[in-house]
Amino acid sequence: MKFSIIPKHALFLLLCLVMITLLIPPSGEAASVDLEWRIIAASHQKGSVDPRLKDIYRNLGAIFNYNSYKLVNMNRVHLSPNQSVSIPLSNVKTCIIKLTQATPKWAHIQIQITKKGQTIFGTNARLMNGRMLLLGGPSSKGKALIFSLRSFW
């Protein structure tokens, strides 16, 4: 009777291993990533903090030295590796965020800001699942753009 129980357990374990193997993408890469971005206008002028930023206000205040923060744009997109999203910043400026690679631990992204099609800023970053990255742009006339990026998978 013990012989009939052992094969059932072995079959169950084998079935579990097959299911796990099918659920994990090849070469340790995640299939896709949800990317959330917020574009924030920061200013040295007296003002307030946009209530939609209350969950990240402490982080903003710890890193940046501005008096007011206003949410300009926010969205969440689903990206696969080598897919990108273009975010208009003005009539002539665009932010392009591209997912270059997704692994179980990291989402690798490229960030570019273009002006009339020419790249004026570019960087690469790695995001952990659920963690936030804040990028501050150059200040001009007491104002700056701050990018908040967060990935989920």
Contact map, one row per residue, 1 for C-alpha under 8 A:
111110000000000000000000000000000000000000000000000000000000000000000000000000000000000000000000000000000000000000000000000000000000000000000000000000000
111111000000000000000000000000000000000000000000000000000000000000000000000000000000000000000000000000000000000000000000000000000000000000000000000000000
111111100000000000000000000000000000000000000000000000000000000000000000000000000000000000000000000000000000000000000000000000000000000000000000000000000
111111110000000000000000000000000000000000000000000000000000000000000000000000000000000000000000000000000000000000000000000000000000000000000000000000000
111111111000000000000000000000000000000000000000000000000000000000000000000000000000000000000000000000000000000000000000000000000000000000000000000000000
011111111100000000000000000000000000000000000000000000000000000000000000000000000000000000000000000000000000000000000000000000000000000000000000000000000
001111111110000000000000000000000000000000000000000000000000000000000000000000000000000000000000000000000000000000000000000000000000000000000000000000000
000111111111000000000000000000000000000000000000000000000000000000000000000000000000000000000000000000000000000000000000000000000000000000000000000000000
000011111111100000000000000000000000000000000000000000000000000000000000000000000000000000000000000000000000000000000000000000000000000000000000000000000
000001111111110000000000000000000000000000000000000000000000000000000000000000000000000000000000000000000000000000000000000000000000000000000000000000000
000000111111111000000000000000000000000000000000000000000000000000000000000000000000000000000000000000000000000000000000000000000000000000000000000000000
000000011111111100000000000000000000000000000000000000000000000000000000000000000000000000000000000000000000000000000000000000000000000000000000000000000
000000001111111110000000000000000000000000000000000000000000000000000000000000000000000000000000000000000000000000000000000000000000000000000000000000000
000000000111111111000000000000000000000000000000000000000000000000000000000000000000000000000000000000000000000000000000000000000000000000000000000000000
000000000011111111100000000000000000000000000000000000000000000000000000000000000000000000000000000000000000000000000000000000000000000000000000000000000
000000000001111111110000000000000000000000000000000000000000000000000000000000000000000000000000000000000000000000000000000000000000000000000000000000000
000000000000111111111000000000000000000000000000000000000000000000000000000000000000000000000000000000000000000000000000000000000000000000000000000000000
000000000000011111111100000000000000000000000000000000000000000000000000000000000000000000000000000000000000000000000000000000000000000000000000000000000
000000000000001111111110000000000000000000000000000000000000000000000000000000000000000000000000000000000000000000000000000000000000000000000000000000000
000000000000000111111111000000000000000000000000000000000000000000000000000000000000000000000000000000000000000000000000000000000000000000000000000000000
000000000000000011111111100000000000000000000000000000000000000000000000000000000000000000000000000000000000000000000000000000000000000000000000000000000
000000000000000001111111100000000000000000000000000000000000000000000000000000000000000000000000000000000000000000000000000000000000000000000000000000000
000000000000000000111111100000000000000000000000000000000000000000000000000000000000000000000000000000000000000000000000000000000000000000000000000000000
000000000000000000011111110101000000000000000000000000000000000000000000000000000000000000000000000000000000000000000000000000000000000000000000000000000
000000000000000000001111111111100000000000000000000000000000000000000000000000000000000000000000000000000000000000000000000000000000000000000000000000000
000000000000000000000001111110000000000000000000000000000000000000000000000000000000000000000000000000000000000000000000000000000000000000000000000000000
000000000000000000000000111110000000000000000000000000000000000000000000000000000000000000000000000000000000000000000000000000000000000000000000000000000
000000000000000000000001111111000000000000000000000000000000000000000000000000000000000000000000000000110000000000000000000000000000000000000000000000000
000000000000000000000000111111100000000000000000000000000000000000000000000000000000000000000000000011110000000000000000000000000000000000000000000000000
000000000000000000000001100111111000000000000000000000000000000000000000000000000000000000000000000001110000000000000000000000000000000000000000000000001
000000000000000000000000100011111000000000000000000000000000000000000000000000011000000000000000000001000000000000000000000000000000000000000000000000000
000000000000000000000000000001111100000000000000000000000000000000000000000001111000000000000000000001000000000000000000000000000000000000000000000000001
000000000000000000000000000001111110000000000000000000000000000000000000000001110000000000000000000001000010000000000000000000000000000000000000000000111
000000000000000000000000000000011111000000000000000000000000000000000000000111100000000000000000000000000000000000000000000000000000000000000000000000111
000000000000000000000000000000001111100000000000000000000000000000000000000111100000000000000000000000000000000000000000000000000000000000000000000011110
000000000000000000000000000000000111110000000000000000000000000000000000011110000000000000000000000000000000000000000000000000000000000000000000000011100
000000000000000000000000000000000011111000000000000000000000000000000000111100000000000000000000000000000000000000000000000000000000000000000000001111000
000000000000000000000000000000000001111100000000000000000000000000000011111000000000000000000000000000000000000000000000000000000000000000000000001110000
000000000000000000000000000000000000111110000000000000000000000000000011110000000000000000000000000000000000000000000000000000000000000000000000111100000
000000000000000000000000000000000000011111000000000000000000000000001111100000000000000000000000000000000000000000000000000000000000000000000000111100000
000000000000000000000000000000000000001111100000000000000000000000001111000000000000000000000000000000000000000000000000000000000000000000000011110000000
000000000000000000000000000000000000000111110000000000000000000001111100000000000000000000000000000000000000000000000000000000000000000000000011110000000
000000000000000000000000000000000000000011111100000000000000000001111000000000000000000000000000000000000000000000000000000000000000000000000111000000000
000000000000000000000000000000000000000001111100000000000000000011110000000000000000000000000000000000000000000000000000000000000000000000000110000000000
000000000000000000000000000000000000000000111110000000000000000001110000000000000000000000000000000000000000000000000000000000000000000000000100000000000
000000000000000000000000000000000000000000111111000000000000000000110000000000000000000000000000000000000000000000000000000000000000000000000000000000000
000000000000000000000000000000000000000000001111100000000000000000111000000000000000000000000000000000000000000000000000000000000000000000000000000000000
000000000000000000000000000000000000000000000111110000000000000000111100000000000000000000000000000000000000000000000000000000000000000000000000000000000
000000000000000000000000000000000000000000000011111011001000000000011100000000000000000000000000000000000000000000000000000000000000000000000000000000000
000000000000000000000000000000000000000000000001111111000000000000001110000000000000000000000000000000000000000000000000000000000000000000000000000000000
000000000000000000000000000000000000000000000000111111000000000000000000000000000000000000000000000000000000000000000000000000000000000000000000000000000
000000000000000000000000000000000000000000000000011111100000000000000010000000000000000000000000000000000000000000000000000000000000000000000000000000000
000000000000000000000000000000000000000000000000111111111000000000001110000000000000000000000000000000000000000000000000000000000000000000000000000000000
000000000000000000000000000000000000000000000000111111111100000000000000000000000000000000000000000000000000000000000000000000000000000000000000000000000
000000000000000000000000000000000000000000000000000111111100000000000000000000000000000000000000000000000000000000000000000000000000000000000000000000000
000000000000000000000000000000000000000000000000000011111111000000000000000000000000000000000000000000000000000000000000000000000000000000000000000000000
000000000000000000000000000000000000000000000000100011111111100000000000000000000000000000000000000000000000000000000000000000000000000000000000000000000
000000000000000000000000000000000000000000000000000001111111110000000000000000000000000000000000000000000000000000000000000000000000000000000000000000000
000000000000000000000000000000000000000000000000000000011111111000000000000000000000000000000000000000000000000000000000000000000000000000000000000000000
000000000000000000000000000000000000000000000000000000011111111100000000000000000000000000000000000000000000000000000000000000000000010000000000000000000
000000000000000000000000000000000000000000000000000000001111111111000000000000000000000000000000000000000000000000000000000000000000000000000000000000000
000000000000000000000000000000000000000000000000000000000111111110000000000000000000000000000000000000000000000000000000000000000000000000000000000000000
000000000000000000000000000000000000000000000000000000000011111110000000000000000000000000000000000000000000000000000000000000000000000000000000000000000
000000000000000000000000000000000000000000000000000000000001111111000000000000000000000000000000000000000000000000000000000000000000000000000000000000000
000000000000000000000000000000000000000000010000000000000000111111100000000000000000000000000000000000000000000000000000000000000000000000000000000000000
000000000000000000000000000000000000000001111000000000000000100111111000000000000000000000000000000000000000000000000000000000000000000000000000000000000
000000000000000000000000000000000000000001111111000000000000000011111000000000000000000000000000000000000000000000000000000000000000000000000000000000000
000000000000000000000000000000000000000001111111100000000000000001111100000000000000000000000000000000000000000000000000000000000000000000000000000000000
000000000000000000000000000000000000000111100011110010000000000001111110000000000000000000000000000000000000000000000000000000000000000000000000000000000
000000000000000000000000000000000000000111000001110010000000000000011111000000000000000000000000000000000000000000000000000000000000000000000000000000000
000000000000000000000000000000000000011110000000010110000000000000001111110000000000000000000000000000000000000000000000000000000000000000000000000000000
000000000000000000000000000000000000011110000000000000000000000000000111110000000000000000000000000000000000000000000000000000000000000000000000000000000
000000000000000000000000000000000000111100000000000000000000000000000011111000000000000000000000000000000000000000000000000000000000000000000000000000000
000000000000000000000000000000000001111000000000000000000000000000000011111100000000000000000000000000000000000000000000000000000000000000000000000000000
000000000000000000000000000000000001110000000000000000000000000000000000111110000000000000000000000000000000000000000000000000000000000000000000000000000
000000000000000000000000000000000111100000000000000000000000000000000000011111000000000000000000000000000000000000000000000000000000000000000000000000000
000000000000000000000000000000000111000000000000000000000000000000000000001111100000000000000000000000000000000000000000000000000000000000000000000000000
000000000000000000000000000000011110000000000000000000000000000000000000000111110000000000000000000000000000000000000000000000000000000000000000000000000
000000000000000000000000000000011110000000000000000000000000000000000000000011111011000000000000001000000000000000000000000000000000000000000000000000000
000000000000000000000000000000111000000000000000000000000000000000000000000001111110000000000000001000000000000000000000000000000000000000000000000000000
000000000000000000000000000000110000000000000000000000000000000000000000000000111110000000000000011111000000000000000000000000000000000000000000000000000
000000000000000000000000000000000000000000000000000000000000000000000000000000011111000000000000011110000000000000000000000000000000000000000000000000000
000000000000000000000000000000000000000000000000000000000000000000000000000000111111100000000000011100000000000000000000000000000000000000000000000000000
000000000000000000000000000000000000000000000000000000000000000000000000000000100111110000000001111000000000000000000000000000000000000000000000000000000
000000000000000000000000000000000000000000000000000000000000000000000000000000000011111000000001110000000000000000000000000000000000000000000000000000000
000000000000000000000000000000000000000000000000000000000000000000000000000000000001111100000111100000000000000000000000000000000000000000000000000000000
000000000000000000000000000000000000000000000000000000000000000000000000000000000000111110000111000000000000000000000000000000000000000000000000000000000
000000000000000000000000000000000000000000000000000000000000000000000000000000000000011111101110000000000000000000000000000000000000000000000000000000000
000000000000000000000000000000000000000000000000000000000000000000000000000000000000001111111110000000000000000000000000000000000000000000000000000000000
000000000000000000000000000000000000000000000000000000000000000000000000000000000000000111111100000000000000000000000000000000000000000000000000000000000
000000000000000000000000000000000000000000000000000000000000000000000000000000000000000111111000000000000000000000000000000000000000000000000000000000000
000000000000000000000000000000000000000000000000000000000000000000000000000000000000000011111100000000000000000001110000000000000000000000000000000000000
000000000000000000000000000000000000000000000000000000000000000000000000000000000000000111111110000000000000000011110000000000000000000000000000000000000
000000000000000000000000000000000000000000000000000000000000000000000000000000000000011111011111000000000000000011100000000000000000000000000000000000000
000000000000000000000000000000000000000000000000000000000000000000000000000000000000011110001111100000000000001111000000000000000000000000000000000000000
000000000000000000000000000000000000000000000000000000000000000000000000000000000001111000000111110000000000011111000000000000000000000000000000000000000
000000000000000000000000000000000000000000000000000000000000000000000000000000000001110000000011111000000000111100000000000000000000000000000000000000000
000000000000000000000000000000000000000000000000000000000000000000000000000000001111100000000001111100000000111000000000000000000000000000000000000000000
000000000000000000000000000000000000000000000000000000000000000000000000000000111111000000000000111111000011110000000000000000000000000000000000000000000
000000000000000000000000000000000000000000000000000000000000000000000000000000001110000000000000011111000011110000000000000000000000000000000000000000000
000000000000000000000000000010000000000000000000000000000000000000000000000000001100000000000000001111100011100000000000000000000000000000000000000000000
000000000000000000000000000011111000000000000000000000000000000000000000000000001000000000000000001111111111000000000000000000000000000000000000000000000
000000000000000000000000000111000000000000000000000000000000000000000000000000000000000000000000000011111110000000000000000000000000000000000000000000000
000000000000000000000000000111000000000000000000000000000000000000000000000000000000000000000000000001111100000000000000000000000000000000000000000000000
000000000000000000000000000000000000000000000000000000000000000000000000000000000000000000000000000001111110000000000000000000011000000000000000000000000
000000000000000000000000000000000000000000000000000000000000000000000000000000000000000000000000000001111111000000000000000001111000000000000000000000000
000000000000000000000000000000001000000000000000000000000000000000000000000000000000000000000000001111101111100000000000000001111000000000000000000000100
000000000000000000000000000000000000000000000000000000000000000000000000000000000000000000000000001111000111110000000000000111100000000000000000000000000
000000000000000000000000000000000000000000000000000000000000000000000000000000000000000000000000111110000011111000000000000111100000000000000000000000000
000000000000000000000000000000000000000000000000000000000000000000000000000000000000000000000001111100000001111100000000011110000000000000000000000000000
000000000000000000000000000000000000000000000000000000000000000000000000000000000000000000000011110000000000111110000000111110000000000000000000000000000
000000000000000000000000000000000000000000000000000000000000000000000000000000000000000000000011100000000000011111000011111000000000000000000000000000000
000000000000000000000000000000000000000000000000000000000000000000000000000000000000000000001111000000000000001111100011110000000000000000000000000000000
000000000000000000000000000000000000000000000000000000000000000000000000000000000000000000011111000000000000000111111111100000000000000000000000000000000
000000000000000000000000000000000000000000000000000000000000000000000000000000000000000000011100000000000000000011111111000000000000000000000000000000000
000000000000000000000000000000000000000000000000000000000000000000000000000000000000000000011000000000000000000001111100000000000000000000000000000000000
000000000000000000000000000000000000000000000000000000000000000000000000000000000000000000000000000000000000000001111110000000000000000000000000000000000
000000000000000000000000000000000000000000000000000000000000000000000000000000000000000000000000000000000000000001111111000000000000000000000000000000000
000000000000000000000000000000000000000000000000000000000000000000000000000000000000000000000000000000000000000111101111110000000000000000000000000000000
000000000000000000000000000000000000000000000000000000000000000000000000000000000000000000000000000000000000000111100111110000000000000000000000000000000
000000000000000000000000000000000000000000000000000000000000000000000000000000000000000000000000000000000000001111000011111000000000000000000000000000000
000000000000000000000000000000000000000000000000000000000000000000000000000000000000000000000000000000000000011110000011111100000000000000000000000000000
000000000000000000000000000000000000000000000000000000000000000000000000000000000000000000000000000000000000011100000000111110000000000000000000000000000
000000000000000000000000000000000000000000000000000000000000000000000000000000000000000000000000000000000001111000000000011111000000000000000000000000000
000000000000000000000000000000000000000000000000000000000000000000000000000000000000000000000000000000000001111000000000001111100000000000000000000000000
000000000000000000000000000000000000000000000000000000000000000000000000000000000000000000000000000000000111100000000000000111110000000000000000000000000
000000000000000000000000000000000000000000000000000000000000000000000000000000000000000000000000000000000111100000000000000011111011100000000000000001100
000000000000000000000000000000000000000000000000000000000000000000000000000000000000000000000000000000001110000000000000000001111110000000000000000000100
000000000000000000000000000000000000000000000000000000000000000000000000000000000000000000000000000000001110000000000000000000111110000000000000000001111
000000000000000000000000000000000000000000000000000000000000000000000000000000000000000000000000000000000000000000000000000000011111000000000000000001110
000000000000000000000000000000000000000000000000000000000000000000000000000000000000000000000000000000000000000000000000000000111111100000000000000001100
000000000000000000000000000000000000000000000000000000000000000000000000000000000000000000000000000000000000000000000000000000100111110000000000000111100
000000000000000000000000000000000000000000000000000000000000000000000000000000000000000000000000000000000000000000000000000000100011111000000000001111000
000000000000000000000000000000000000000000000000000000000001000000000000000000000000000000000000000000000000000000000000000000000001111100000000011110000
000000000000000000000000000000000000000000000000000000000000000000000000000000000000000000000000000000000000000000000000000000000000111110000000011100000
000000000000000000000000000000000000000000000000000000000000000000000000000000000000000000000000000000000000000000000000000000000000011111000001111000000
000000000000000000000000000000000000000000000000000000000000000000000000000000000000000000000000000000000000000000000000000000000000001111100001111000000
000000000000000000000000000000000000000000000000000000000000000000000000000000000000000000000000000000000000000000000000000000000000000111110001100000000
000000000000000000000000000000000000000000000000000000000000000000000000000000000000000000000000000000000000000000000000000000000000000011111111100000000
000000000000000000000000000000000000000000000000000000000000000000000000000000000000000000000000000000000000000000000000000000000000000001111111000000000
000000000000000000000000000000000000000000000000000000000000000000000000000000000000000000000000000000000000000000000000000000000000000000111110000000000
000000000000000000000000000000000000000000111000000000000000000000000000000000000000000000000000000000000000000000000000000000000000000000111111000000000
000000000000000000000000000000000000000011110000000000000000000000000000000000000000000000000000000000000000000000000000000000000000000000111111100000000
000000000000000000000000000000000000000011100000000000000000000000000000000000000000000000000000000000000000000000000000000000000000000111110111110000000
000000000000000000000000000000000000001111000000000000000000000000000000000000000000000000000000000000000000000000000000000000000000000111100011111000000
000000000000000000000000000000000000001111000000000000000000000000000000000000000000000000000000000000000000000000000000000000000000011110000001111100000
000000000000000000000000000000000000111100000000000000000000000000000000000000000000000000000000000000000000000000000000000000000000111110000000111110000
000000000000000000000000000000000000111100000000000000000000000000000000000000000000000000000000000000000000000000000000000000000001111000000000011111000
000000000000000000000000000000000011110000000000000000000000000000000000000000000000000000000000000000000000000000000000000000000001110000000000001111100
000000000000000000000000000000000011100000000000000000000000000000000000000000000000000000000000000000000000000000000000000000101111100000000000000111110
000000000000000000000000000000001111000000000000000000000000000000000000000000000000000000000000000000000010000000000000000000111111000000000000000011111
000000000000000000000000000000001110000000000000000000000000000000000000000000000000000000000000000000000000000000000000000000001100000000000000000001111
000000000000000000000000000001011100000000000000000000000000000000000000000000000000000000000000000000000000000000000000000000001000000000000000000000111
